[in-house]
């Protein structure tokens, strides 16, 4: 089962990583100024990850595939790592869809 891990950046902002059952990070959030906003971001991932249209499949300037997960307002709520192939990226999307809805939250800032 997946889990959201909340950490604090060096600049004081909160962020979360969605980790798959094997511990691999499959989605990283933007920085949030408050923990409450970070928790709202997690809820947004849980909701939006079930809609395939919310996944924006991209390619970086060096040709590596990745994806962004967007909220209903179009704002990016999470980004993936860079993948070696489009099939690996698509597996990452499938992993977010599988892990996000029932993921636990591990707050490492408390």
Secondary structure, 3 states (H helix, E strand, C coil): CCEEEEEECCCCCEEEEEECCCCCEEEECCCECCHHHHHHHHHHHHHHCCCHHHEEEEECCCCCEEEEEECCCCCEEEECCCECCHHHHHHHHHHHHHHHCCCEEEECCC
